[in-house]
Amino acid sequence: MTNYSTVSEFIILGLSDVEELMRWLFLVFLLVYLSTVLGNTLIIAVILSESSLHTPMYFFLGNLSFLDVSCSSIILPKMLSNLFSGRKTISFVGCFLQMFFFQLLAGTECFLLAVMAYDRYVAICKPLNYSLIMNQKVCLALLVFSWFLSFLNSTIHTVAASQLTFCGPNGINHFFCDVPPLYKISCSDTSLNEKALLTAGMFVGVGPCLFITLSYIIIISAILKISSTEKRIKAFSTCASHLTVVVLFYGTGTFSYIRSLPGFSFDKGKVIPLLYSTITPMLNPLIYSLRNREVKGVLRRALWRKGNSGLH
């Protein structure tokens, strides 16, 4: 990346400058990160080890857990390092790498959640053709396509931002290197970049969200037509976890990028992106393990086998 900036590093201002509060924040986010890694790794391990979970739904869930671990690992280790040491600098290249990979992973998650909604639509509205429509090749193609679209989006934003001039101040008013706060400290005219960001937000964020909404309108209409109450409850339960994750992800993610609008203060908007980028990935395994009977059953059997082997 070519850049004619006089800035060689950035300062991530973070959540607080109060030393005592920073210590508490370090402990809190260390627990958040460990919980995220352990919870999502457990979900992936359970899906890989249990043959009954080798279905499209759990294939996508395993990939969602991978995205959550990766996204947290892009943000939290550096954030923890800054909180522990009090040194808040990040290199120019490090900042742009963090921005690129966060955009890549978050964008892929947007598309993956839409793919998961489509999977639920086929399972409930076209159950007889489910195995034919959602075969292994289709699932893999949908996953690759999600990564590809997000890669294009992330590359465009990163290359565009790398052409901007940064001549100081170099303090990023955020807790990681993200696109909107980086534009705020540029000496260049960022109006075109901001328009591109808004356009991409419509494509990467709003597009999948509308698709998910439409899918669930059709799904819920189909479920309500089921005569058996027991079957209706079972159909709703297969969607409940995914729908909860969608609401959390898009609810916090939407507010996160409203921060890029003119006149919005970043000081008032750090809590929402904090939920979106660190807390939601921690909650996703909990949501799926508590709301999903199959996952709970596999976890119970695994713990039972471990307990019995420990007795011998």
Buried (B, 14 or more C-beta within 10 A) or exposed (E): EEBEBEBEEBBBBBBBEEEEEBEEBBEEBBEBBEBBBEBBBBBBEBBEEBEEBEBBBBBBBBBBBBBBBBBBBBBBEBBBEBBBEEEBBBEBEBBBBBBBBBBBBBBBBBBBBBBBBBBBBBBBBEEEEBEEBBEEEBBEEBBEEBBEBBBBBBEBBBEBBBEBEBEEEBBBBBBBBBBBBBBBBBEBEBEEBBEBBEEBBEBBBEBBBEBBEEBBEEBBEBBEEBEEEEEBEEBBEBBBBBBBBBEBBBBBBBBBBEBBEEEEEBEEBBEBBBBBBBBBBBBBBEBBBEBBEBBEEBBEEBEEEEEEEEEE
